[in-house]
Amino acid sequence: MSSPAPVTGLVFLERGWLSANNIVLLGPEQTALVDTGYHSHAVQTVALVGRALAGRPLDLLVNTHLHSDHCGGNAALQTAHPVVRTLIPPGHAAEVRNWDANALSYEPTGQYCPPFVIDDVLRPGTSIRLGAADWQVHAAPGHDPHSVLLFEPASRTLISADALWHNGFGVVFPEVLGEPGFDDVAATLELIERLGPLTVIPGHGAIFDDVAGALQRARTRLNGFVQNPGKHAAHAAKVLLKFKLLEWQRMQASQVIDWALAARYVGLLHQRHFSDLPAAGWIGGLIDDLARVGAAQRQGEWVVDVS
């Protein structure tokens, strides 16, 4: 669905889970798009973006970060708009140019992203013209070490990606790998507070203006994870499972467990935080947890997504 936004020429496309939101920016001399969703929604993404462009070509494609739900439609949009230039955050340009699906996290998360090409990188500390306005590029590590925020100072509009949602933020993937990430999340939340946005366009969910409340909720959530890293680990594992259920919709429980046993990130979470539990039993417990909160259903031998 689309929603109004305070920046002239901005069309917000709120997507369901699997795909991150898409932000189309229309200017008199340029069109741009921020983030492109998951690959399985690519046909729909191309159609939605094409409708927003109203017959104009797409000139510039920008990714806030390279998780599969934010750049999975890049390849399809590059095919649909051959003249488009693509910019990504710094840090993984070499891995994209040489297409290393392991370093880009797609293989270890058990997800997929079709290979795409890039023209340049976004440089934190600079501004970039997107549509009719100039947007500041800010480094926003935490959820992803290479993620960026985009801030339009005239309207004080923030494209926050997965650094801040109305109720929280994305999984802190460095922590999944056994690297520190919580301090970076805190620093990014402080950056957002300093920028003082009036409106936030998140990577998932609706546009919101309750910025102070969102920051408070995010900090409360972060403090809980800092005090109990195992809580974050269990959350991360359930997010990875839920993502695959969204993609599959319906799968036998044994196949879900087999997939999770083969997904390296899930294995790392088990080894670091839950190694006292048999891996298959722990994964089965995660499925039960998803069912308890209404995020999935067990139907005999089957696990069914509930969204």
Buried (B, 14 or more C-beta within 10 A) or exposed (E): EBEEBBBEBBBBBBBEBBBBBBBBBBBEEBBBBBBBBBBBBBEBBBEBBBEBBEEEEBBBBBBBBBBBBBBBBBBBBBEBBEEBBBBBBBBBBEBBEEBEBEBBBBBBBBBBBBEBEBEEBBBBEEBBBBBBBEBBBBBBBBBBBBBBBBBBBEBBBBBBBBBBBBEBBBBBBBBBBEEEBBEBBBBBBEBBBEBEBEBBBBBBBBBBEEBEEBBEBBBEBBEEBBEEBEBBBBBBBBBBBBBBBBBBEEBEBEEBBBBBEEBBBBBBBBEBBBEEEEBEEBBBBBBEBBBEEEBBBBEEEEBBBEE
